Amino acid sequence: MNTSTLPRRRRTALTPVWERRRLSLRSQSLLLDGDVEGRYAGHNDSESGFRLTAALALACSQPGREWTPADFHHALIYTPTPGGWWARKLRERKGGQYAENKLTAMLENARAYVGTNGAITGRPDALEKIEEIRYVIESLAWPTRGGGAVDHKNLSARLRLCERAGGLDHTIAVRPLAELMGCAKSTAEKSNERLEQGGWLVKEEVGSGKNHGTRWRLRVPPTLREHLACAACAAPGQGLTPLPPLQLETVPDPHTFTDTAALAEVMAHDAFHHWAHGTSGARLLACLDTTDGLTPSQLQQATTLHRTTVKRRLDKLVTDGLAIEREDLYYLAPDLAGPVRLTPDDHTLAQAAEQQGTTGIGERRRARHARERANYQRWIAERTRRSRPVRPRPVLVPEGVVDPETGELLDERWRGWDTSDPTRPVWLDPGATALPHQAPPFEQAA
């Protein structure tokens, strides 16, 4: 049969799965280039590889980009991609079937997580999630007693961090957080404990070393989410059940609320140190607007402050030129007005801090934190140097046993011994159940 006349089949290259099922640019770079930025680094190689593979499983489970287990196995196990080094190492150690089952389980867990928590497909979607949490925080009246006002500042600072990070996960240490909140380090630590117990924060990774902060995830507490869902479905005249664990109440007037973005802008300034206008003054200022005046009773409902405290703080704000009073209505000063509510003016706030005698307090706090960090890093370095030195192992094979140039055995007493490591000679006869009848040469010498 003449095969030259038969049409030849055209061989086409198999299209990679990451081109047939497109991933995001960052996820595709993570698969093809590996974790070059160290975003998923762990305490060891095994933990780093597991985190990297879990991140790829989550990327391959997004809506519209669902990979089959066969695609996931082909891309990570049977293709030399830098992002699949951990999966291929797992295959070498425990076999191909075990590696496939492990990756299939990770892909199923990722799909379950996406189906439960929703998918974030880009930065606009992440900002939308952040705004949902911001709306919940601004819809609540945070009581001053019990640390509610400090927790309000803590969440406002973290919302700002989440916007910069592009998601609900953010990393920060205690001292930088205290500087953003304008409070002491111990105050920020207690606030973190309260928010973590209340369900607002989830500690994903504890900071270790001198340059690694703690990684957190911001969320709405499940109990509060259920409460707000019931509130949306309740009848207009039906009241809400109280929340004893959270001790929070919704703001009665939806027009009155504390703008968390404005609060984050001014709360760390010297003018709002607790010796000056304090946290109460910052929260009241974040409620004011240049065109819509508010009465003291409305501000009291928004901040849950005592009426005398509201009146006293408002008078101080008016005296320092941060607020204006007209016909028993309070407005934001024009110097602090911006396109959207409050925009801090350094000159106006600096004058208020000078009148209250708190100028330079924030700079001294930052300098103190810098000294504490330097002392901590120096302590880590000294502790490493003072650690117990490794004692050298005794040399059991003396000099002159083996010729260093030719490797010839010069002492017949060492016949049958592997002397490549002078500190640990090994008997070479694998069939022997015990060592030779005579003692080893180093024991004879002893």
Contacts in CASP RR format, 6 or more apart in sequence:
PFRMAT RR
TARGET T0000
AUTHOR 0000-0000-0000
METHOD contacts of the structure
MODEL  1
MNTSTLPRRRRTALTPVWERRRLSLRSQSLLLDGDVEGRYAGHNDSESGF
RLTAALALACSQPGREWTPADFHHALIYTPTPGGWWARKLRERKGGQYAE
NKLTAMLENARAYVGTNGAITGRPDALEKIEEIRYVIESLAWPTRGGGAV
DHKNLSARLRLCERAGGLDHTIAVRPLAELMGCAKSTAEKSNERLEQGGW
LVKEEVGSGKNHGTRWRLRVPPTLREHLACAACAAPGQGLTPLPPLQLET
VPDPHTFTDTAALAEVMAHDAFHHWAHGTSGARLLACLDTTDGLTPSQLQ
QATTLHRTTVKRRLDKLVTDGLAIEREDLYYLAPDLAGPVRLTPDDHTLA
QAAEQQGTTGIGERRRARHARERANYQRWIAERTRRSRPVRPRPVLVPEG
VVDPETGELLDERWRGWDTSDPTRPVWLDPGATALPHQAPPFEQAA
16 75 0 8 1.000
16 79 0 8 1.000
17 67 0 8 1.000
17 71 0 8 1.000
17 74 0 8 1.000
17 75 0 8 1.000
18 28 0 8 1.000
18 31 0 8 1.000
18 32 0 8 1.000
18 75 0 8 1.000
21 60 0 8 1.000
21 65 0 8 1.000
21 66 0 8 1.000
21 67 0 8 1.000
21 71 0 8 1.000
22 28 0 8 1.000
22 65 0 8 1.000
23 31 0 8 1.000
23 59 0 8 1.000
23 60 0 8 1.000
23 65 0 8 1.000
24 59 0 8 1.000
24 62 0 8 1.000
24 121 0 8 1.000
24 122 0 8 1.000
27 55 0 8 1.000
27 56 0 8 1.000
27 59 0 8 1.000
27 60 0 8 1.000
30 52 0 8 1.000
30 55 0 8 1.000
30 56 0 8 1.000
30 59 0 8 1.000
30 83 0 8 1.000
31 56 0 8 1.000
31 75 0 8 1.000
31 76 0 8 1.000
31 81 0 8 1.000
31 82 0 8 1.000
31 83 0 8 1.000
31 84 0 8 1.000
32 81 0 8 1.000
32 82 0 8 1.000
32 83 0 8 1.000
33 82 0 8 1.000
33 83 0 8 1.000
34 52 0 8 1.000
34 82 0 8 1.000
34 83 0 8 1.000
35 41 0 8 1.000
35 48 0 8 1.000
35 52 0 8 1.000
35 83 0 8 1.000
40 48 0 8 1.000
40 49 0 8 1.000
40 51 0 8 1.000
40 52 0 8 1.000
40 55 0 8 1.000
41 48 0 8 1.000
41 51 0 8 1.000
42 48 0 8 1.000
42 51 0 8 1.000
45 86 0 8 1.000
46 86 0 8 1.000
48 86 0 8 1.000
49 85 0 8 1.000
49 86 0 8 1.000
50 86 0 8 1.000
52 83 0 8 1.000
52 84 0 8 1.000
52 86 0 8 1.000
53 76 0 8 1.000
53 83 0 8 1.000
53 84 0 8 1.000
53 86 0 8 1.000
53 87 0 8 1.000
53 103 0 8 1.000
53 106 0 8 1.000
54 106 0 8 1.000
54 110 0 8 1.000
56 76 0 8 1.000
56 83 0 8 1.000
56 84 0 8 1.000
57 72 0 8 1.000
57 103 0 8 1.000
57 106 0 8 1.000
57 107 0 8 1.000
57 109 0 8 1.000
57 110 0 8 1.000
58 110 0 8 1.000
58 113 0 8 1.000
58 114 0 8 1.000
59 65 0 8 1.000
60 66 0 8 1.000
60 67 0 8 1.000
60 71 0 8 1.000
60 72 0 8 1.000
60 107 0 8 1.000
60 110 0 8 1.000
61 67 0 8 1.000
61 107 0 8 1.000
61 110 0 8 1.000
61 111 0 8 1.000
61 113 0 8 1.000
61 114 0 8 1.000
62 114 0 8 1.000
62 119 0 8 1.000
62 121 0 8 1.000
63 114 0 8 1.000
63 119 0 8 1.000
63 121 0 8 1.000
66 111 0 8 1.000
67 75 0 8 1.000
67 107 0 8 1.000
69 100 0 8 1.000
69 103 0 8 1.000
69 104 0 8 1.000
69 107 0 8 1.000
72 103 0 8 1.000
72 104 0 8 1.000
72 107 0 8 1.000
73 99 0 8 1.000
73 100 0 8 1.000
73 103 0 8 1.000
73 104 0 8 1.000
75 81 0 8 1.000
75 84 0 8 1.000
76 83 0 8 1.000
76 84 0 8 1.000
76 87 0 8 1.000
76 88 0 8 1.000
76 103 0 8 1.000
77 84 0 8 1.000
77 87 0 8 1.000
77 88 0 8 1.000
77 91 0 8 1.000
77 96 0 8 1.000
77 99 0 8 1.000
77 100 0 8 1.000
77 103 0 8 1.000
80 88 0 8 1.000
87 99 0 8 1.000
87 102 0 8 1.000
87 103 0 8 1.000
88 99 0 8 1.000
90 98 0 8 1.000
90 99 0 8 1.000
90 102 0 8 1.000
91 98 0 8 1.000
91 99 0 8 1.000
119 125 0 8 1.000
120 126 0 8 1.000
120 129 0 8 1.000
120 167 0 8 1.000
123 166 0 8 1.000
126 166 0 8 1.000
126 167 0 8 1.000
126 168 0 8 1.000
127 163 0 8 1.000
127 166 0 8 1.000
127 167 0 8 1.000
129 167 0 8 1.000
129 168 0 8 1.000
130 159 0 8 1.000
130 162 0 8 1.000
130 163 0 8 1.000
130 166 0 8 1.000
130 167 0 8 1.000
130 168 0 8 1.000
130 218 0 8 1.000
132 220 0 8 1.000
133 159 0 8 1.000
133 168 0 8 1.000
133 218 0 8 1.000
133 219 0 8 1.000
133 220 0 8 1.000
134 159 0 8 1.000
134 260 0 8 1.000
134 261 0 8 1.000
136 220 0 8 1.000
136 224 0 8 1.000
136 228 0 8 1.000
137 152 0 8 1.000
137 155 0 8 1.000
137 156 0 8 1.000
137 159 0 8 1.000
137 260 0 8 1.000
138 251 0 8 1.000
138 257 0 8 1.000
138 258 0 8 1.000
138 259 0 8 1.000
138 260 0 8 1.000
139 228 0 8 1.000
139 250 0 8 1.000
139 251 0 8 1.000
139 254 0 8 1.000
139 257 0 8 1.000
140 248 0 8 1.000
140 249 0 8 1.000
140 250 0 8 1.000
140 251 0 8 1.000
141 248 0 8 1.000
141 249 0 8 1.000
141 250 0 8 1.000
141 251 0 8 1.000
141 301 0 8 1.000
141 302 0 8 1.000
141 303 0 8 1.000
141 304 0 8 1.000
142 148 0 8 1.000
142 149 0 8 1.000
142 151 0 8 1.000
142 152 0 8 1.000
142 248 0 8 1.000
142 258 0 8 1.000
142 303 0 8 1.000
142 304 0 8 1.000
143 149 0 8 1.000
143 247 0 8 1.000
143 248 0 8 1.000
143 304 0 8 1.000
144 280 0 8 1.000
144 303 0 8 1.000
144 304 0 8 1.000
144 305 0 8 1.000
144 309 0 8 1.000
147 190 0 8 1.000
147 191 0 8 1.000
147 194 0 8 1.000
148 194 0 8 1.000
149 279 0 8 1.000
149 280 0 8 1.000
149 283 0 8 1.000
150 181 0 8 1.000
150 183 0 8 1.000
150 187 0 8 1.000
150 190 0 8 1.000
150 191 0 8 1.000
150 279 0 8 1.000
151 191 0 8 1.000
151 194 0 8 1.000
151 195 0 8 1.000
151 200 0 8 1.000
152 258 0 8 1.000
152 260 0 8 1.000
152 263 0 8 1.000
152 283 0 8 1.000
153 181 0 8 1.000
153 182 0 8 1.000
153 183 0 8 1.000
153 191 0 8 1.000
153 263 0 8 1.000
153 264 0 8 1.000
153 267 0 8 1.000
153 279 0 8 1.000
153 282 0 8 1.000
154 177 0 8 1.000
154 181 0 8 1.000
154 188 0 8 1.000
154 191 0 8 1.000
154 192 0 8 1.000
154 195 0 8 1.000
155 195 0 8 1.000
155 200 0 8 1.000
155 218 0 8 1.000
155 260 0 8 1.000
156 260 0 8 1.000
156 261 0 8 1.000
156 263 0 8 1.000
156 264 0 8 1.000
156 267 0 8 1.000
157 177 0 8 1.000
157 180 0 8 1.000
157 181 0 8 1.000
157 264 0 8 1.000
157 267 0 8 1.000
158 170 0 8 1.000
158 172 0 8 1.000
158 201 0 8 1.000
158 216 0 8 1.000
158 218 0 8 1.000
159 218 0 8 1.000
159 260 0 8 1.000
159 261 0 8 1.000
159 264 0 8 1.000
160 180 0 8 1.000
160 261 0 8 1.000
160 264 0 8 1.000
161 170 0 8 1.000
161 172 0 8 1.000
161 180 0 8 1.000
162 168 0 8 1.000
162 169 0 8 1.000
162 170 0 8 1.000
162 218 0 8 1.000
164 170 0 8 1.000
165 171 0 8 1.000
168 217 0 8 1.000
168 218 0 8 1.000
168 219 0 8 1.000
169 204 0 8 1.000
169 215 0 8 1.000
169 216 0 8 1.000
169 217 0 8 1.000
170 215 0 8 1.000
170 216 0 8 1.000
170 217 0 8 1.000
170 218 0 8 1.000
171 212 0 8 1.000
171 213 0 8 1.000
171 214 0 8 1.000
171 215 0 8 1.000
171 216 0 8 1.000
172 213 0 8 1.000
172 214 0 8 1.000
172 216 0 8 1.000
173 207 0 8 1.000
173 213 0 8 1.000
173 214 0 8 1.000
174 185 0 8 1.000
174 188 0 8 1.000
174 189 0 8 1.000
174 192 0 8 1.000
174 214 0 8 1.000
175 185 0 8 1.000
175 369 0 8 1.000
175 372 0 8 1.000
175 373 0 8 1.000
176 369 0 8 1.000
177 188 0 8 1.000
177 192 0 8 1.000
178 184 0 8 1.000
178 185 0 8 1.000
178 187 0 8 1.000
178 188 0 8 1.000
178 365 0 8 1.000
178 369 0 8 1.000
179 268 0 8 1.000
179 362 0 8 1.000
179 365 0 8 1.000
179 366 0 8 1.000
179 369 0 8 1.000
180 264 0 8 1.000
180 268 0 8 1.000
181 187 0 8 1.000
181 188 0 8 1.000
181 191 0 8 1.000
181 267 0 8 1.000
181 268 0 8 1.000
182 267 0 8 1.000
182 268 0 8 1.000
182 272 0 8 1.000
182 273 0 8 1.000
182 362 0 8 1.000
182 365 0 8 1.000
184 365 0 8 1.000
185 369 0 8 1.000
192 201 0 8 1.000
195 201 0 8 1.000
196 202 0 8 1.000
196 203 0 8 1.000
198 221 0 8 1.000
198 245 0 8 1.000
198 246 0 8 1.000
199 219 0 8 1.000
199 221 0 8 1.000
199 222 0 8 1.000
200 218 0 8 1.000
200 219 0 8 1.000
200 220 0 8 1.000
200 221 0 8 1.000
201 216 0 8 1.000
201 217 0 8 1.000
201 218 0 8 1.000
201 219 0 8 1.000
202 216 0 8 1.000
202 217 0 8 1.000
202 219 0 8 1.000
203 214 0 8 1.000
203 215 0 8 1.000
203 216 0 8 1.000
204 215 0 8 1.000
204 216 0 8 1.000
204 217 0 8 1.000
205 214 0 8 1.000
205 215 0 8 1.000
206 214 0 8 1.000
207 213 0 8 1.000
207 214 0 8 1.000
207 215 0 8 1.000
209 380 0 8 1.000
210 373 0 8 1.000
210 376 0 8 1.000
210 377 0 8 1.000
210 380 0 8 1.000
220 228 0 8 1.000
221 246 0 8 1.000
223 243 0 8 1.000
223 245 0 8 1.000
223 246 0 8 1.000
224 243 0 8 1.000
224 246 0 8 1.000
224 248 0 8 1.000
227 240 0 8 1.000
227 241 0 8 1.000
227 243 0 8 1.000
230 240 0 8 1.000
230 241 0 8 1.000
231 240 0 8 1.000
231 250 0 8 1.000
234 240 0 8 1.000
240 250 0 8 1.000
249 304 0 8 1.000
251 257 0 8 1.000
251 301 0 8 1.000
251 302 0 8 1.000
252 301 0 8 1.000
253 298 0 8 1.000
253 301 0 8 1.000
253 302 0 8 1.000
255 292 0 8 1.000
255 298 0 8 1.000
256 287 0 8 1.000
256 294 0 8 1.000
256 298 0 8 1.000
256 299 0 8 1.000
256 301 0 8 1.000
256 302 0 8 1.000
257 287 0 8 1.000
257 302 0 8 1.000
258 283 0 8 1.000
258 286 0 8 1.000
258 287 0 8 1.000
258 302 0 8 1.000
258 303 0 8 1.000
259 286 0 8 1.000
259 287 0 8 1.000
259 341 0 8 1.000
259 342 0 8 1.000
260 286 0 8 1.000
261 341 0 8 1.000
262 285 0 8 1.000
262 286 0 8 1.000
262 341 0 8 1.000
262 342 0 8 1.000
263 282 0 8 1.000
263 283 0 8 1.000
263 286 0 8 1.000
265 342 0 8 1.000
265 343 0 8 1.000
265 344 0 8 1.000
266 272 0 8 1.000
266 282 0 8 1.000
266 285 0 8 1.000
266 286 0 8 1.000
266 342 0 8 1.000
266 344 0 8 1.000
266 349 0 8 1.000
267 279 0 8 1.000
267 282 0 8 1.000
268 362 0 8 1.000
269 344 0 8 1.000
269 349 0 8 1.000
269 353 0 8 1.000
270 276 0 8 1.000
270 349 0 8 1.000
270 350 0 8 1.000
270 353 0 8 1.000
270 358 0 8 1.000
270 359 0 8 1.000
270 360 0 8 1.000
270 361 0 8 1.000
270 362 0 8 1.000
271 277 0 8 1.000
271 320 0 8 1.000
271 322 0 8 1.000
271 349 0 8 1.000
271 350 0 8 1.000
271 352 0 8 1.000
271 353 0 8 1.000
271 356 0 8 1.000
271 358 0 8 1.000
272 278 0 8 1.000
272 279 0 8 1.000
272 281 0 8 1.000
272 282 0 8 1.000
273 353 0 8 1.000
273 356 0 8 1.000
273 358 0 8 1.000
273 361 0 8 1.000
273 362 0 8 1.000
275 356 0 8 1.000
275 357 0 8 1.000
275 358 0 8 1.000
275 361 0 8 1.000
276 352 0 8 1.000
276 353 0 8 1.000
276 356 0 8 1.000
276 357 0 8 1.000
276 358 0 8 1.000
277 285 0 8 1.000
277 313 0 8 1.000
277 316 0 8 1.000
277 317 0 8 1.000
277 320 0 8 1.000
277 322 0 8 1.000
277 352 0 8 1.000
277 356 0 8 1.000
280 303 0 8 1.000
280 305 0 8 1.000
280 309 0 8 1.000
280 310 0 8 1.000
280 313 0 8 1.000
281 313 0 8 1.000
281 316 0 8 1.000
281 317 0 8 1.000
283 303 0 8 1.000
283 305 0 8 1.000
284 299 0 8 1.000
284 303 0 8 1.000
284 305 0 8 1.000
284 310 0 8 1.000
284 313 0 8 1.000
284 314 0 8 1.000
284 317 0 8 1.000
284 323 0 8 1.000
285 317 0 8 1.000
285 322 0 8 1.000
285 323 0 8 1.000
285 332 0 8 1.000
285 336 0 8 1.000
285 342 0 8 1.000
286 341 0 8 1.000
286 342 0 8 1.000
287 294 0 8 1.000
287 299 0 8 1.000
287 302 0 8 1.000
287 303 0 8 1.000
288 294 0 8 1.000
288 323 0 8 1.000
288 330 0 8 1.000
288 331 0 8 1.000
288 332 0 8 1.000
288 342 0 8 1.000
289 331 0 8 1.000
289 332 0 8 1.000
289 341 0 8 1.000
290 331 0 8 1.000
290 332 0 8 1.000
290 334 0 8 1.000
290 337 0 8 1.000
290 338 0 8 1.000
291 331 0 8 1.000
292 331 0 8 1.000
293 329 0 8 1.000
293 330 0 8 1.000
293 331 0 8 1.000
294 329 0 8 1.000
294 330 0 8 1.000
295 328 0 8 1.000
295 329 0 8 1.000
295 330 0 8 1.000
296 307 0 8 1.000
296 310 0 8 1.000
296 311 0 8 1.000
296 314 0 8 1.000
296 328 0 8 1.000
296 330 0 8 1.000
297 307 0 8 1.000
299 305 0 8 1.000
299 310 0 8 1.000
299 314 0 8 1.000
299 330 0 8 1.000
300 306 0 8 1.000
300 307 0 8 1.000
300 310 0 8 1.000
303 310 0 8 1.000
305 313 0 8 1.000
314 323 0 8 1.000
314 325 0 8 1.000
314 330 0 8 1.000
317 323 0 8 1.000
317 330 0 8 1.000
318 324 0 8 1.000
318 325 0 8 1.000
318 330 0 8 1.000
319 355 0 8 1.000
320 351 0 8 1.000
320 352 0 8 1.000
320 355 0 8 1.000
320 356 0 8 1.000
321 333 0 8 1.000
321 335 0 8 1.000
321 348 0 8 1.000
321 352 0 8 1.000
322 333 0 8 1.000
322 336 0 8 1.000
322 348 0 8 1.000
322 349 0 8 1.000
322 352 0 8 1.000
323 330 0 8 1.000
323 331 0 8 1.000
323 332 0 8 1.000
323 333 0 8 1.000
324 330 0 8 1.000
324 331 0 8 1.000
324 332 0 8 1.000
324 333 0 8 1.000
324 334 0 8 1.000
325 331 0 8 1.000
332 341 0 8 1.000
332 342 0 8 1.000
333 348 0 8 1.000
335 345 0 8 1.000
335 347 0 8 1.000
335 348 0 8 1.000
336 342 0 8 1.000
336 343 0 8 1.000
336 344 0 8 1.000
336 345 0 8 1.000
336 348 0 8 1.000
337 343 0 8 1.000
350 359 0 8 1.000
353 359 0 8 1.000
353 360 0 8 1.000
393 423 0 8 1.000
393 424 0 8 1.000
394 423 0 8 1.000
395 422 0 8 1.000
395 423 0 8 1.000
396 422 0 8 1.000
396 423 0 8 1.000
396 424 0 8 1.000
396 425 0 8 1.000
396 442 0 8 1.000
397 414 0 8 1.000
397 419 0 8 1.000
397 422 0 8 1.000
397 423 0 8 1.000
397 425 0 8 1.000
397 442 0 8 1.000
398 442 0 8 1.000
398 445 0 8 1.000
400 410 0 8 1.000
400 411 0 8 1.000
401 409 0 8 1.000
401 410 0 8 1.000
401 411 0 8 1.000
401 414 0 8 1.000
401 419 0 8 1.000
402 408 0 8 1.000
402 409 0 8 1.000
402 410 0 8 1.000
402 414 0 8 1.000
402 419 0 8 1.000
403 410 0 8 1.000
409 415 0 8 1.000
409 419 0 8 1.000
411 441 0 8 1.000
413 441 0 8 1.000
413 444 0 8 1.000
414 425 0 8 1.000
414 441 0 8 1.000
416 427 0 8 1.000
416 428 0 8 1.000
416 429 0 8 1.000
417 425 0 8 1.000
417 426 0 8 1.000
417 427 0 8 1.000
417 428 0 8 1.000
417 440 0 8 1.000
417 441 0 8 1.000
418 425 0 8 1.000
418 426 0 8 1.000
418 427 0 8 1.000
418 428 0 8 1.000
419 425 0 8 1.000
425 440 0 8 1.000
425 442 0 8 1.000
427 435 0 8 1.000
427 436 0 8 1.000
438 444 0 8 1.000
END
